[in-house]
Amino acid sequence: MTKADLIDKIAAVEGIPTKKVAGEVIDAVFGALKKALAKGDSFTFQGFGTFKVQKYAARTGVNLQTGKKIQIPASKRPKFVASKGLKDAVK
């Protein structure tokens, strides 16, 4: 499903006047999600799952082309953990 498909489905819901409004709603939701993760907060949607920031420590790796050891810096990445309800729905 693409963003356009999602906009079409939301616009079909009664009470949503136009696709433009549906697109603005989607942008607002994902904007809030992005801001929460940027601050280091988690974002939980009951029955769907949790978005959170996963911290990874610095470590030593190997460049496979040269065989030299390289230092991989610490980083933070977004992580999604599906809820039991979503897992059961996908089965």
VEXDRENGU-719905 format. One record per residue: x, y, z of N, C-alpha, C, CB in turn; residue number from 0. Coordinates in nm, 2 decimals, padded with zeros to 4 digits. Each point is the difference from the previous one (the first is absolute). Glycine has a CB too. Layout:
# residues N
NODE nX nY nZ caX caY caZ cX cY cZ cbX cbY cbZ n
NODE X Y Z X Y Z X Y Z X Y Z NUM .
...
This chain:
# residues 91
NODE nX nY nZ caX caY caZ cX cY cZ cbX cbY cbZ n
NODE 00.08 -00.12 00.00 -00.08 00.12 00.00 00.09 00.12 00.00 -00.19 -00.12 00.12 0 .
NODE 00.15 00.22 -00.20 00.08 00.13 -00.01 -00.08 00.10 00.08 00.10 -00.06 -00.22 1 .
NODE -00.03 00.18 00.23 -00.07 00.11 00.07 -00.12 00.04 -00.07 00.22 00.08 00.08 2 .
NODE -00.22 -00.08 -00.21 -00.12 00.03 -00.08 -00.12 -00.09 00.02 00.15 00.10 -00.17 3 .
NODE -00.11 -00.23 00.19 -00.11 -00.10 00.03 -00.06 00.02 00.14 00.12 -00.16 -00.15 4 .
NODE -00.03 00.20 00.24 -00.05 00.03 00.14 -00.09 00.12 00.00 00.21 -00.10 00.09 5 .
NODE -00.17 00.20 -00.17 -00.08 00.12 -00.01 -00.14 -00.03 -00.05 00.21 00.14 -00.03 6 .
NODE -00.21 -00.22 -00.08 -00.13 -00.04 -00.06 -00.09 -00.08 00.11 00.11 -00.01 -00.23 7 .
NODE -00.05 -00.08 00.31 -00.08 -00.07 00.09 -00.05 00.09 00.12 00.14 -00.20 -00.05 8 .
NODE -00.05 00.29 00.09 -00.05 00.10 00.10 -00.10 00.09 -00.05 00.22 -00.02 00.11 9 .
NODE -00.21 00.07 -00.23 -00.09 00.09 -00.06 -00.14 -00.06 -00.02 00.19 00.11 -00.12 10 .
NODE -00.19 -00.25 00.11 -00.13 -00.07 -00.02 -00.08 -00.01 00.13 00.11 -00.13 -00.18 11 .
NODE -00.04 00.16 00.30 -00.07 00.00 00.13 -00.10 00.12 00.00 00.20 -00.12 00.11 12 .
NODE -00.31 00.09 -00.06 -00.10 00.11 00.01 00.04 00.10 00.10 -00.18 -00.16 -00.05 13 .
NODE 00.17 00.29 00.01 00.04 00.11 00.09 00.13 00.06 -00.05 -00.12 -00.11 00.19 14 .
NODE 00.20 00.04 -00.28 00.12 00.06 -00.05 -00.04 00.06 -00.14 00.15 -00.17 00.11 15 .
NODE -00.15 00.31 -00.12 -00.06 00.06 -00.11 00.08 -00.01 -00.13 -00.08 00.16 00.15 16 .
NODE 00.21 -00.17 -00.15 00.08 00.00 -00.12 00.13 -00.09 00.01 -00.09 00.23 -00.06 17 .
NODE 00.15 -00.26 -00.05 00.13 -00.07 00.01 00.10 00.09 00.05 -00.07 -00.14 -00.19 18 .
NODE 00.06 00.27 00.17 00.10 00.09 00.05 00.00 00.00 00.15 -00.03 00.15 -00.20 19 .
NODE -00.09 -00.15 00.26 -00.01 -00.01 00.15 00.06 -00.13 00.05 -00.21 00.15 00.00 20 .
NODE 00.18 -00.26 -00.07 00.05 -00.13 00.04 00.15 00.00 00.00 -00.21 -00.11 -00.09 21 .
NODE 00.27 00.17 -00.02 00.14 00.01 -00.01 00.06 00.08 00.11 -00.02 -00.02 -00.24 22 .
NODE -00.04 00.13 00.28 00.05 00.09 00.11 -00.01 -00.08 00.13 -00.08 00.20 -00.12 23 .
NODE -00.02 -00.28 00.14 -00.01 -00.08 00.13 00.11 -00.10 00.00 -00.25 00.02 00.00 24 .
NODE 00.28 -00.09 -00.11 00.11 -00.10 00.00 00.13 00.07 00.02 -00.13 -00.14 -00.16 25 .
NODE 00.15 00.26 00.10 00.13 00.07 00.02 00.01 00.04 00.15 -00.01 00.08 -00.24 26 .
NODE -00.10 -00.04 00.30 00.01 00.04 00.14 00.03 -00.11 00.09 -00.17 00.18 -00.05 27 .
NODE 00.11 -00.30 00.03 00.03 -00.12 00.08 00.15 -00.04 -00.01 -00.24 -00.07 -00.03 28 .
NODE 00.29 00.06 -00.09 00.13 -00.04 -00.02 00.10 00.11 00.04 -00.07 -00.15 -00.19 29 .
NODE 00.03 00.27 00.18 00.09 00.11 00.05 00.01 -00.01 00.15 -00.07 00.15 -00.19 30 .
NODE -00.04 -00.17 00.26 00.00 -00.02 00.15 00.09 -00.12 00.04 -00.23 00.11 00.02 31 .
NODE 00.22 -00.22 -00.10 00.08 -00.12 00.03 00.15 00.04 -00.02 -00.19 -00.15 -00.08 32 .
NODE 00.22 00.22 -00.03 00.14 00.03 -00.02 00.06 00.09 00.11 -00.04 -00.02 -00.25 33 .
NODE -00.04 00.12 00.29 00.04 00.09 00.11 00.02 -00.07 00.13 -00.12 00.18 -00.11 34 .
NODE 00.03 -00.28 00.14 00.02 -00.07 00.13 00.12 -00.09 -00.01 -00.25 -00.01 00.03 35 .
NODE 00.28 -00.05 -00.14 00.12 -00.09 -00.01 00.13 00.09 00.00 -00.13 -00.17 -00.13 36 .
NODE 00.12 00.29 00.07 00.12 00.09 00.00 00.03 00.04 00.14 -00.06 00.08 -00.23 37 .
NODE -00.04 -00.06 00.32 00.03 00.03 00.14 00.04 -00.12 00.08 -00.17 00.18 -00.02 38 .
NODE 00.16 -00.30 -00.03 00.04 -00.12 00.07 -00.12 -00.07 00.07 00.22 00.11 00.03 39 .
NODE -00.34 -00.05 -00.05 -00.12 -00.06 00.06 -00.05 -00.12 -00.09 -00.07 00.22 00.10 40 .
NODE -00.01 -00.30 -00.04 -00.07 -00.11 -00.07 -00.14 00.04 -00.04 00.14 -00.17 00.12 41 .
NODE -00.19 00.10 -00.22 -00.14 00.03 -00.05 -00.07 -00.13 -00.01 00.08 00.20 -00.13 42 .
NODE -00.18 -00.21 00.22 -00.08 -00.13 00.00 -00.14 00.02 -00.05 00.14 -00.07 00.20 43 .
NODE -00.18 -00.01 -00.29 -00.13 00.00 -00.06 -00.07 -00.14 00.05 00.07 00.16 -00.20 44 .
NODE -00.16 -00.15 00.29 -00.06 -00.12 00.06 -00.06 -00.09 -00.11 -00.05 00.13 00.21 45 .
NODE 00.09 -00.26 -00.20 -00.05 -00.09 -00.10 00.08 -00.01 -00.13 -00.22 00.04 00.10 46 .
NODE 00.32 00.05 -00.12 00.08 00.00 -00.12 00.14 -00.02 00.04 -00.15 00.16 -00.11 47 .
NODE 00.21 -00.08 00.19 00.14 -00.02 00.04 00.06 00.12 00.06 00.02 -00.17 -00.17 48 .
NODE 00.11 00.16 00.19 00.08 00.11 00.06 00.12 00.03 -00.08 -00.07 -00.07 00.23 49 .
NODE 00.08 00.20 -00.26 00.12 00.06 -00.06 00.09 00.05 00.11 -00.12 00.06 -00.22 50 .
NODE 00.25 -00.09 00.21 00.09 00.05 00.10 00.14 00.02 -00.06 -00.13 -00.12 00.19 51 .
NODE 00.22 00.18 -00.11 00.13 00.02 -00.05 00.09 -00.10 00.07 -00.04 00.25 -00.03 52 .
NODE 00.11 -00.32 -00.06 00.10 -00.11 00.05 00.14 00.06 -00.01 -00.15 -00.19 -00.08 53 .
NODE 00.22 00.18 00.19 00.14 00.05 00.01 00.09 -00.11 -00.03 -00.06 00.18 00.16 54 .
NODE 00.16 -00.16 -00.24 00.11 -00.10 -00.03 00.13 00.06 00.04 -00.13 -00.09 -00.19 55 .
NODE 00.21 00.01 00.26 00.13 00.04 00.05 00.10 00.00 -00.11 -00.06 -00.09 00.23 56 .
NODE 00.17 00.17 -00.21 00.11 00.00 -00.10 00.06 -00.14 00.00 00.04 00.25 00.04 57 .
NODE 00.01 -00.29 -00.15 00.06 -00.13 -00.01 00.11 -00.01 -00.11 -00.21 -00.10 00.09 58 .
NODE 00.29 00.00 -00.09 00.10 -00.02 -00.10 -00.06 -00.09 -00.11 00.19 00.04 00.17 59 .
NODE -00.17 00.00 -00.30 -00.04 -00.09 -00.11 00.11 -00.02 -00.09 -00.23 00.09 00.02 60 .
NODE 00.21 -00.16 -00.13 00.10 -00.03 -00.10 -00.05 00.04 -00.13 00.09 -00.19 00.13 61 .
NODE -00.01 00.27 -00.21 -00.02 00.03 -00.14 00.02 -00.12 -00.08 00.06 00.24 00.03 62 .
NODE -00.16 -00.30 -00.09 00.01 -00.13 -00.07 00.08 00.01 -00.12 -00.22 -00.06 00.08 63 .
NODE 00.24 00.18 -00.14 00.08 00.02 -00.12 00.15 00.00 00.03 -00.19 00.12 -00.11 64 .
NODE 00.22 -00.05 00.22 00.14 00.01 00.03 00.05 -00.09 00.11 -00.02 00.24 -00.08 65 .
NODE -00.07 -00.28 00.17 00.03 -00.08 00.11 00.04 00.08 00.12 00.07 -00.18 -00.16 66 .
NODE -00.06 00.31 00.15 00.04 00.09 00.11 -00.11 00.01 00.10 00.15 00.13 -00.15 67 .
NODE -00.11 -00.11 00.28 -00.10 00.02 00.10 -00.04 00.15 00.00 00.10 -00.19 00.14 68 .
NODE -00.23 00.21 -00.12 -00.05 00.14 00.00 -00.08 00.02 00.13 -00.01 00.01 -00.25 69 .
NODE 00.00 00.11 00.30 -00.08 00.03 00.11 -00.14 00.05 -00.05 00.21 00.06 00.14 70 .
NODE -00.31 -00.13 -00.09 -00.14 00.04 -00.04 -00.05 00.08 00.12 -00.04 -00.21 -00.14 71 .
NODE 00.00 00.33 00.12 -00.04 00.09 00.11 -00.14 -00.04 00.06 00.13 00.18 -00.11 72 .
NODE -00.15 -00.14 00.23 -00.13 -00.02 00.06 -00.11 00.07 -00.08 00.11 -00.02 00.23 73 .
NODE -00.23 -00.04 -00.23 -00.11 00.06 -00.07 -00.13 -00.03 00.06 00.13 -00.02 -00.21 74 .
NODE -00.24 00.09 00.16 -00.13 -00.02 00.05 -00.08 -00.03 -00.13 00.02 00.15 00.21 75 .
NODE -00.11 -00.24 -00.20 -00.09 -00.04 -00.12 -00.14 -00.02 00.05 00.20 -00.10 -00.12 76 .
NODE -00.30 00.13 00.03 -00.14 -00.03 00.04 -00.02 -00.15 00.00 -00.07 00.23 -00.09 77 .
NODE -00.01 -00.28 00.18 -00.04 -00.14 00.00 -00.15 -00.01 00.02 00.23 -00.06 00.10 78 .
NODE -00.29 -00.04 -00.16 -00.14 -00.02 00.01 -00.02 -00.14 00.06 -00.06 00.15 -00.19 79 .
NODE -00.02 -00.16 00.30 -00.04 -00.12 00.06 -00.15 -00.02 -00.01 00.20 00.01 00.16 80 .
NODE -00.24 -00.11 -00.24 -00.14 -00.03 -00.02 -00.07 -00.05 00.12 00.05 -00.05 -00.24 81 .
NODE -00.18 00.09 00.26 -00.08 -00.05 00.11 -00.05 -00.14 -00.03 -00.07 00.24 00.06 82 .
NODE 00.03 -00.30 00.05 -00.06 -00.14 -00.02 -00.12 00.00 -00.10 00.08 -00.06 00.24 83 .
NODE -00.16 00.16 -00.23 -00.11 00.01 -00.09 00.03 00.01 -00.14 -00.12 00.11 00.18 84 .
NODE 00.23 -00.04 -00.22 00.05 00.02 -00.13 00.06 -00.14 -00.05 00.04 00.25 00.03 85 .
NODE 00.04 -00.31 00.06 00.06 -00.13 -00.03 -00.11 -00.10 -00.03 00.20 00.06 00.14 86 .
NODE -00.30 -00.06 -00.06 -00.11 -00.10 -00.02 -00.07 00.03 -00.13 -00.02 -00.03 00.25 87 .
NODE 00.00 00.15 -00.29 -00.07 00.04 -00.12 00.07 -00.04 -00.12 -00.10 00.19 00.12 88 .
NODE 00.24 -00.19 -00.11 00.08 -00.04 -00.12 00.01 -00.15 -00.02 00.13 00.21 00.04 89 .
NODE -00.15 -00.29 00.06 00.01 -00.14 -00.01 -00.09 -00.06 -00.10 00.06 -00.01 00.24 90 .
